[in-house]
Amino acid sequence: MIKKKFIQTTSLLLMYVATGTYAQVGINTEFPMGMLHIDGQRDNETNPSDIQQENDFIIDYDGNVGIGTVTPTEKLEVNASRIAVRDNSEGQGKVLVSDANGLGTWTTVSDNGRTVIWEVAGKRALTGNYDILTGSAVSLTGDEELLLSGGFRKSTSYGTTTLIVPQGLYLILVSMQAVKEREYGKLQIWKGENPSTTAHVDYNSYELYKIFYREQLTGSTFVHEFTEDTPIHATIRLNPANNALYTNFSYWSPPPINDADFDLKIRFVKLNH
C-alpha cells in the first residue's frame, strides 16, 4: 500500500515537473505569451499589435513584469501614457525621488540655490548711433530688479552695473530685447568690473561671450567655468544706420534708438557643488 502511494506521488511530481517547465496560464487569451498572461479586453491575436497590448498584463519566464506590453525587458516595464503613484504625499509640481535604499517619495522641486537671475530692465537711454564697426558701446546698467543669491553680489565699485559670479561651472542662459524696437545688435558679456568702452580693447582677455541678434534674443545658452569669483558686465552694440541691412530689409529699425526700454535676463545654473 505504501509502495503504491509512493509510486503515485512520484508519478504526479514527474508529471508536474514535465508539464510545469512549459506551463502557461492565459486569462482571456488563447495565445498566452508568458507564464501568466492576462488580456484585459480579450482582443489579442497570435501576434498582438501595440494597441492590443495596451490592456495586457504579463509575467515572462525571466520574471519580468509587463503592463501594456507583452515583451518586457526589465523587472517592471509599464507602457502607458499616464501612470499614478499615490501615497498621500503627492502634489502639483512635485517629483518622485529615491533615497539611498531605492525608496521613492514625492518631494517639491528645488535647485538648492543653484540658480540665480541677473535681470537688467528699464530705460537705458540709448540715444544715438552705436556702431559695431567703430567699437563704441553702451553698458546696460542693473537696477532694483537685480536678484542675488548663492554668493552672487554686486560690485562695490560699479554697483549693479557689474555682477560678481562665484567660482564654479555654470550653464548660462541669455535673453535680450529692446522693447517695441526692431534693432539689429550684438550683445557681449565681459569679464572685469569696469563697464567703460576703454576696458574692451583686448577682446581675447576680457570677452566672455558675444552673439548677434535681430529684434529679440532668446534661447542663447553657453557653459563657462569661473576658476575664481569673477566680475562680469554686459554691453549692447547696434548696427550702424548706413549698414546695407536697413536698405535691403526696411523692416529693421536703424539707429538712433531713443530711450528704448531694454529687457536683459542672464540666468546662471550652477552645475557643480
PyMOL commands that set and color helices and strands:
alter all, ss='L'
color gray80, all
select helices_A, chain A and resi 2-20+50-53+197-200+203-206+244-248
alter helices_A, ss='H'
color red, helices_A
select strands_A, chain A and resi 25-27+36-39+56-59+65-67+76-78+94-98+104-108+115-123+138-139+153-155+159-165+168-179+184-191+207-214+216-226+230-238+261-270
alter strands_A, ss='S'
color yellow, strands_A
deselect
rebuild
show_as cartoon
